[in-house]
Amino acid sequence: MRQFLFLLFFLPFLAPAQTVCSLESKERLDGFLQKLSETDNSKQDVNDLVVEVGTWFLKTPYVEKTLEIPGDEQLVIDLMGLDCTTYLETVVTLARLGKLGTYTFEDYSTQLANLRYIEGVQGDYPTRLHYFSDWIADNAKKGILKDITADIGGVVYANQPSFMSSNPKFYAQLSNPAYVNELKEREKIIGARTYHYIPKEKIASLEQGIQAGDLIAITASMANLDIVHVGFAVKKNGRIHLMHASSVSKMVEVSEKPLAEYLAPNKSQSGIMVARLTGK
């Protein structure tokens, strides 16, 4: 019954392009788009815009699995509850619209889909960029960002993710064997690339190469998983901190500790990848 009510709640914004959004999220998004439109952002550095937009979401509740709705794959737009990835995608999309000077709901939907799906094409479940290292590589190929990890001192990262195809029981959509097979093929593509990361013990000595507004992807200690958390770099007292949707505090926040110290005690986190938007 709860599932049925959820779908009814979302129906008013179910568009032909398989986009779904609640009334509350639509109203919040419209407000942010209006706010962006009131300033000429064309000459503003995109990283500065990312930090500004990112702060608009501080204290927004952390909610996981908002993209996992029943049925066919749909472009879910939810600004009322965010996990780390949907927070990052939401902020990046808004910042890019600010640079592009386009502020409609349709513009937002188009740009979000371009970020979220392989080659920007929304199809079935396996076309979503499920692994964040793949998200970085695919969006670098689109010209949206650059993976700068190697440039600022990163070393080769052995990236061979297989967690999703090895654990379909954790993903309702993977009850479809065809989807599992498609994901296995995508995992092969990811594994054939060369990636870099900054081990967590080297972050403090290399953080001068990170700028506020850079995208931070925290790498996994597990051999079959690539990224365990994402957020944005911000500066406090000359140190890099993480602005992110936290599963611990259950809201969007800026980490109390600098990034290096934030990662240090966590055994599941091995280091970071860093990407920078191009402003295109």
N, C-alpha and C positions, 0 to 999 in steps of 0.2 A: 504493500500500500504506500509506503514512504517513497519507493522508487517511482510509482505512478504519479504521485503529487509532484515530485521533483521534475519529471518530464513536462507536466502541465505548466509548471512555473516557468519553464524555459521556452515553451512553444511560441510565445509572441515574437521571439526574435530568431526563429528558425528560418534561415534564408535559403534560396535555391542552391547556393554554393555550399550548403551543409555547414553553415555557421550558426552557433547557438550561444545565446547570451541572456542573462537574467535582466530584469528591469533595473534592479539596483546597480548592476555592473555597467549597463548601458548609460545610466544617468551619471555615474562616476566618471566613466570614460569621456562622455560628452563634456563634462566640466573640465577635465584635464586638457582635452583638445581645444576648448575655448580659451583656457589659460595660455596654452602655447601660441595660439593665433594672435594674442594681444601683444606679442613681442616679435621683432624681427630677429630671428635666430640664425639667419643665413651666414652671418660673420662670426657667430659664437663657436668656439672650439667644441667639437662634439663630445669630448670627454667631460668638459665643464657642464654641458647640457645633461649628460648622463647622471652626474652627481646631483645636479639640481632636481631633475625628475625623480631620481631614486629616493630623495628625501621626502617627496610628497607621499610616499607609501609607508613611512616610518610608523610603527605600531599597528599596521594592517595585520590581521590574524594570519597565522600560519595554518594552512589547510592542505593536506596532501591528496594526491590522486584526483584532482578536479578534472583532469582530462579523460579519466577512465569512465566514460558513461556507456550504457548498454547500446548495442546495435552497431550500425555502420560508423566508421570514423567520421568525426565531425570536428570542425574548428571551434574549440571551446574558448570563449572569452570570459574570464572571471577575474574581476578586479577586487572582489570583496574578500577572497581568501586565496593566499598565494603560497606555493612551495618555492624552493630556491630557484628552480628552473623557470617556472611561470613568472616569478618576480623579475628575473633577468630578462626574459623575452618581452615582458610588458614594458619595462623601462627602455630597453633598446629600441623597441618599435616606436614608442612615443618620441624618444630623442631623435630618431631618424626622420620621423614625420616633421619635427620641428625644423630640421635642416632642409628637408624637401619643400616645406611650406605648404603642406597639404593636411587638412584637418577634418576630414569626414570619417564617419564610421566605416564606410566602404574602403577608404584609403587604409585605415588601421587594419581591417580584416585582411586586405591584400598583402600588406607588408608583414603582418604576423605569420600568415601562411607561408610566405616566402622564407621566413626565418626557420619555421618549425618543420618543414618537409624537405625531403631529398630533392635537390634541384628546384625547390620552390613549388613543387607540384603536389597538391593534396590528393591523395588516393586512399587506399585502404590502410589498415593499421601499420603494416610494415614500412609504409612510406614516411612515417614520422621519424625524425632524427632522435631515436631513443637513447643512443650513447652520446654523451656530451663531447667527447673527443671527435666524433663524427660530425656533430653539430658545428664545432669549430672549423673543421676541414671543409665541410660543405659550404659554410658561409664565407670562408676565405676564398673559395673558388668563385662564389658569386660576386666577390669584390666588396663585400660589406665590412669585412674585418681582415686583420692580419694576425697570424700567430707569431708573436714576437719572443716566444720563450727561448729559442736558441740564440736570438740576437742579444739577450740580456744575461747570458751565461748558463742557459739550460743544457742539460746533457741528454743523451738518447734515452727514451722511455720505452721499455719493452711492453707494447700495448697489444694484447691479444684477447680482447673481451669475448666472452661466450656465456656470460651469466644468464642472459634472458633465454637463449635457446636451450640451455642446460637446466633451467628451472621454470618451465612453462606453467607449473602449478601456481606460481605467484602472480600470474597475469591472466585475467579472465579471457581476454581476446585470444590468447595462445592455446585455447582449447581447439582451435582450428589448426590442424597439422600443416596446412599449406603456408600459414603465416610463420610457423616455426621454421620451415624450410627457407622461406624468404629471408628471415632474420639471420639464419646461418650463412647465407650467401653474403649478406651485408657485413656480417662479422669478419668474413674472409677479406672483404675489401678494406675494412678498417685495419685488420692485422697486417696487410701488405704495405701499409704506409709507414713512413718514418716519423715518429713523434719525439718531442723533447719535453723535459720537465725540470723543475728546480727542486732538488731534494730539500726537505724541510729544514735540515740543519744548515743549509746554505742561503736560506731566504733572507736572513738578517744582513748578510754581507752583500747581497745582490739587490736588495729592495730599492736602491737608488735608481734602478732602471725601470721601476714601475711607476706609472703616473696615476693620479687620482682619476677615476673613471674607467680604468682598464678593467677588462673582464678577468676574473680569477676563477679557475677551475681546480679544485682540490683533488689530487690523484689518489687512487686507492692502493692500499697495501695488498689487497687480494689480487692474485694473478689473473683471474678471469673477469675482473671489473676494471673499468677505466677511471671514472670520476665519481666521487661520492658526494660532492657538494659544490655549489657555485655561488658567486656574488660579485661585488664590485670593490675595487680598491678605493679607499678614501684616506686622506691624510689627517692625522691628529698629532700635534706636537712634534712634527717632523718625521713621524713613523707611519707606515702603511697599516691600516686597519681594514676590516672586512665589513661592508654593508651588505646585508643578506637577509633572507627569510629563514629564521632560525627554528629548527625543530625542538630545540631545548627551551628557549624562552617563549615559543609559540607565537612569534610575531616578527615583523621586519624590524631590524635593529642594526646598529653599528657595534661591532665587537668591542668589548671593554679593553681587551688586550690587543697589542699589535699582532699582525698576521702571523709572524714567526712564532710568537709565544702562544698564540691561539692554537696552532697546529701541534706544537711540540709534545704535549702529553697524550695525544690521540693516536693510538696504535693502528687504527684503520686508515689513517691519512698519511701518505708518504711524501707529498710535496705539492707543487702547483704547476699548472700551465697558465700562461698569460696571453691574452689576445687584446687587440686595440682596434676600435672602430675606425674606418677610413673616412667617415663623414659623407659617404656616397649613398 
